[in-house]
Amino acid sequence: MKRFSRVNLLLLLAVLALAVAPLALGLGSGEEPFAGSDALAEQAIVDEHPDYEPWFAPIYEPPSGEVESALFALQAALGAGFLGYYFGVARTRQRQRDAAVEQPGE
């Protein structure tokens, strides 16, 4: 096995271990062990100040945590796709500029 193949395999195993370990060990606390930071922050504020009234209300409240997670994943995928496209276009343009500079006579 090539060196790069071993490194890639080890990195893949490390990522899988990091993803599976919290689920297998049951890490987290409360009814929703993997609740979002927004919900945890709101709960901490309400615990400290029971008379707290939020300034704003959400425009859209997803019907379940799964839908909320799916929307968040979709948002992340669209952002990553946009960034990947932008950097790909920028790199291609730079390569074309470099090629044009190397061949000024044509």
Secondary structure as UniProt FT lines:
FT   HELIX           3..25
FT   TURN            33..34
FT   HELIX           37..48
FT   TURN            50..51
FT   HELIX           65..102
FT   TURN            104..105
//
